[in-house]
Amino acid sequence: MSFSIDIQSLSDFKRIRIANQSINAHIDIISKGGLLNSWVNSTLDIIDGNDFGQGWENFEAHGFKSGKMNPYSCRLYNGKYEHDQKHYHVEKFYLGDHALHGVLYDALFEIESTHIQSDSAYVILKYDYHKEDPGFPFEYQVQIKWIFSEDNKVTVQTIIHNKDHVSFPMMDGWHPYFSIGNSIDDCTLQFTNKGMLAYNAALIPTGEILKNNQFEKGLALAGVELDNGFIVDDENPNCILENTKYKLVIHPDHHYPYLQLYTPPGRKSIAIENLSGAPDCFNNKMGLHIMQPHSTWKLETQFQLFSK
């Protein structure tokens, strides 16, 4: 078989490497956070990931690279929300006045299973959340399945199970930073959308949707700074990052109707984030999903790299 799976310990968590020897490529999944930390094709790593050689160390300070965003993403206004006429105030994690990126980004997932097939290999991770944050006092389970296919495609499926007898608000997303060369200034970004979210100075959506078509034919990213959210086009949800050597196609399913883009300092990479809801969706209800008691919700997005 062309595929192999290797599991190594890093500090108190695991690195799961799924390799495809036939194309000299591999992905690295980290069990803490359940995240994709590396995707190497020959000598190119298209994921701007984290250095876990010394353990977890300041993951938040380095931009939540590749992080699992759940049960909310981006900013939750003052860390507060209301559900079923009850008020909640989360404790984790704050940037200024607002809670940021949920409560599972550093959760220690267990490896539930691995499997190698002729055309792919995968790992399934599982985490049971037991009301760890007083501001989100609900019982639920998250399963993450990372699949590496022979056509140089990475698929990630998230299955959320409500283990509680009550309903609760839910949003899911990912925070990967992609790099297909030395700088994003050499790249173009192309996607269609149904509008751009208007943000206030604190990057909280105002509720206004702005028309934006600058990416429809591909926008050169040289000098372009982004920290913006968009509503995905249902009929054409793909987001394409490309340069003269590579083309990366990001294909979310309909459960991820929002796209957040961020260009970090240094411009080595760009965060292209598939989100099920808008920032602060616990309050503005944009894309908010309510997990009914004992219900299940499955979401999927795919990343595929092509060489030119």
C-alpha positions in Angstrom: 0.0 0.0 0.0 1.1 3.6 -0.7 -0.3 4.9 2.7 1.1 4.5 6.2 0.3 5.9 9.6 2.8 6.7 12.3 2.0 7.9 15.8 4.5 9.6 18.0 4.3 11.2 21.4 4.9 14.9 21.8 4.8 16.2 25.3 1.3 15.0 26.7 -0.2 14.6 23.2 0.3 12.7 20.0 1.3 13.4 16.5 -0.4 11.3 13.9 1.4 11.3 10.5 -0.5 10.0 7.5 1.8 9.5 4.6 1.3 8.8 0.9 4.7 7.5 -0.3 3.6 7.4 -4.0 3.5 11.2 -4.1 6.0 11.9 -1.3 3.4 13.7 0.8 2.2 13.5 4.3 -0.1 15.3 6.8 0.5 15.7 10.6 -2.5 15.7 12.9 -2.1 16.8 16.5 -4.3 15.1 19.1 -4.3 18.2 21.3 -6.8 20.4 19.5 -7.4 17.7 16.8 -5.8 20.0 14.3 -3.9 19.7 11.0 -0.4 21.0 11.8 1.5 20.2 8.6 0.8 19.1 5.0 4.1 18.4 3.2 4.4 17.9 -0.5 8.0 17.0 -1.4 9.7 20.0 0.3 6.7 22.4 0.5 4.6 22.6 3.6 1.4 24.3 2.7 0.3 24.6 6.3 1.9 27.4 8.3 1.6 25.4 11.6 3.0 25.3 15.1 6.3 24.3 16.5 5.3 21.7 19.1 8.9 20.6 19.8 8.6 22.1 23.3 5.0 21.1 23.8 1.9 23.3 23.4 3.6 26.6 24.5 1.7 29.9 23.8 -0.6 28.5 21.1 -3.0 31.4 21.6 -0.2 34.0 21.3 0.8 32.5 17.9 -2.6 33.0 16.3 -4.5 29.8 17.0 -2.9 28.3 13.9 -5.1 25.5 12.5 -7.2 25.5 15.6 -10.6 23.9 16.1 -13.1 26.7 16.7 -16.0 25.3 18.8 -18.6 26.1 20.1 -18.0 29.6 18.8 -15.4 31.3 16.6 -13.8 34.7 16.3 -15.3 37.1 18.9 -18.1 36.5 21.4 -19.2 40.0 22.5 -18.0 40.5 26.1 -18.0 36.7 26.5 -21.8 36.8 27.1 -24.9 35.3 25.5 -28.4 34.2 26.3 -30.0 30.9 25.6 -33.5 29.7 26.7 -33.9 32.8 28.8 -30.7 32.0 30.8 -27.6 34.2 30.8 -24.1 32.8 30.4 -20.6 34.3 30.7 -17.7 32.2 29.4 -14.3 32.3 31.0 -12.0 31.2 28.1 -10.2 32.8 26.2 -10.2 36.7 26.0 -8.5 39.1 23.7 -9.4 42.5 25.1 -13.0 42.6 26.2 -14.2 39.7 24.0 -14.0 35.9 24.3 -12.1 34.4 21.4 -12.3 31.1 19.4 -14.3 28.8 21.7 -13.3 26.3 24.3 -12.0 23.3 22.4 -8.9 24.6 20.7 -6.6 23.0 23.3 -8.8 20.0 24.1 -6.9 16.7 24.4 -8.6 14.4 21.9 -8.1 10.6 22.1 -7.3 8.5 19.1 -10.4 6.4 18.6 -9.2 4.5 15.5 -7.0 4.6 12.4 -7.4 2.8 9.1 -5.4 2.4 5.9 -7.1 1.7 2.5 -5.7 1.4 -1.0 -6.6 4.9 -1.9 -6.6 6.7 1.4 -5.9 6.6 5.2 -7.6 8.2 8.1 -7.6 8.8 11.8 -10.7 9.4 14.0 -10.3 11.6 17.1 -12.8 12.0 20.0 -13.3 14.4 22.8 -16.0 14.4 25.5 -16.7 17.8 26.8 -18.0 17.8 30.4 -19.0 21.4 31.2 -15.4 22.5 31.7 -16.2 26.2 31.2 -18.9 27.5 33.5 -20.1 29.7 30.7 -20.9 26.7 28.5 -22.3 24.1 31.0 -23.4 21.4 28.5 -22.4 17.9 27.8 -21.4 17.0 24.2 -18.9 14.9 22.2 -16.9 15.9 19.2 -15.5 13.4 16.7 -13.0 14.5 14.1 -12.1 12.3 11.1 -9.0 13.4 9.1 -8.8 11.6 5.7 -5.7 11.8 3.4 -6.6 10.6 -0.2 -4.4 9.6 -3.1 -5.5 12.6 -5.2 -3.7 14.9 -2.7 -6.9 15.8 -0.9 -7.4 16.3 2.8 -10.9 15.9 4.1 -12.0 16.7 7.6 -15.4 15.6 9.0 -16.7 16.9 12.3 -19.5 15.1 14.1 -21.0 16.8 17.1 -23.2 14.8 19.5 -25.4 16.5 22.1 -25.1 14.2 25.2 -27.2 16.5 27.3 -31.0 16.5 28.1 -31.2 20.2 27.1 -30.5 22.2 24.0 -27.5 24.5 23.5 -26.1 26.9 20.9 -23.4 25.6 18.6 -21.1 26.8 15.9 -18.1 25.1 14.4 -15.1 26.0 12.3 -11.4 25.7 11.5 -8.5 28.2 11.6 -5.8 27.0 9.1 -3.1 29.2 7.8 -2.1 28.2 4.2 1.2 28.9 2.5 1.9 27.8 -1.1 5.1 29.8 -1.6 7.4 32.3 0.0 4.7 35.0 0.3 1.0 35.5 -0.2 1.9 38.6 -2.2 2.7 36.2 -5.1 -0.8 34.7 -4.9 -4.3 35.4 -6.0 -7.5 34.5 -4.2 -10.7 33.7 -6.0 -14.2 33.0 -4.7 -17.8 34.2 -5.1 -20.0 35.4 -2.3 -23.4 36.7 -1.3 -22.0 39.5 0.7 -19.3 40.7 3.1 -20.1 41.1 6.8 -19.8 44.6 8.1 -17.7 44.7 11.3 -17.4 47.4 13.9 -14.0 48.5 15.4 -14.0 45.5 17.7 -14.5 43.1 14.7 -18.1 42.3 15.8 -20.6 42.1 13.0 -23.1 45.0 12.8 -25.7 43.0 11.0 -25.2 44.9 7.7 -24.2 42.8 4.6 -22.1 44.7 2.0 -21.9 43.8 -1.6 -18.4 42.6 -2.6 -17.3 41.2 -5.9 -13.6 41.9 -5.9 -12.6 38.3 -5.6 -14.9 36.9 -8.3 -12.2 36.8 -11.0 -9.3 36.4 -8.7 -7.7 39.2 -6.7 -3.9 39.6 -6.5 -3.0 39.7 -2.8 0.0 41.9 -3.0 -0.5 44.7 -0.4 -4.0 43.5 0.5 -4.8 43.2 4.2 -7.7 41.1 5.3 -9.6 40.5 8.5 -13.1 40.0 6.9 -16.0 37.6 6.8 -18.1 36.6 3.8 -21.3 34.6 3.2 -20.4 31.7 0.9 -22.1 31.3 -2.5 -24.2 28.1 -2.2 -23.8 27.1 -5.8 -20.1 27.7 -5.9 -18.6 27.5 -2.4 -15.0 27.0 -3.5 -12.2 29.3 -2.4 -9.1 29.1 -4.5 -5.6 30.2 -3.5 -3.0 30.0 -6.3 0.3 31.2 -7.6 2.5 30.2 -10.6 3.3 26.7 -9.2 0.3 25.6 -7.1 -3.5 25.8 -6.9 -5.2 25.1 -3.6 -9.0 24.5 -3.7 -11.0 24.7 -0.5 -14.4 23.1 -0.7 -16.8 23.4 2.3 -20.1 21.6 2.5 -23.3 23.6 3.1 -22.9 23.5 6.8 -20.0 26.0 6.5 -21.7 29.0 4.9 -19.3 31.6 6.2 -15.7 32.3 5.2 -13.3 34.3 7.3 -10.1 35.6 5.8 -7.1 36.9 7.7 -3.6 38.0 6.5 -1.2 37.9 9.5 1.9 40.0 9.8 4.8 38.7 7.8 2.5 37.7 4.9 3.9 34.2 4.7 0.5 32.7 4.9 -3.2 33.5 4.9 -5.9 32.1 7.3 -8.8 30.8 5.2 -11.4 29.7 7.8 -14.6 27.7 7.1 -17.2 28.6 9.7 -20.7 27.4 10.3 -21.7 30.8 11.8 -20.7 34.4 11.8 -18.6 35.9 14.6 -20.7 36.5 17.7 -23.4 34.2 16.3 -24.5 33.3 19.9 -25.9 36.9 20.0 -26.6 37.9 16.4 -27.9 34.4 15.4 -26.2 34.6 12.0 -25.7 30.9 11.1 -26.4 29.8 14.7 -27.2 26.1 15.1 -29.2 24.8 18.0 -28.2 21.4 19.2 -31.4 19.7 20.3 -31.1 17.1 23.1 -29.3 13.9 22.0 -29.1 15.2 18.4 -26.1 14.8 16.0 -24.6 17.3 13.5 -22.1 16.5 10.8 -20.0 19.0 8.9 -17.2 18.6 6.3 -14.7 20.6 4.4 -12.0 19.6 1.9 -8.6 20.9 0.8 -7.0 19.8 -2.4 -3.6 20.8 -3.8 -2.7 20.8 -7.5 0.7 21.4 -9.1 0.9 23.3 -12.3 
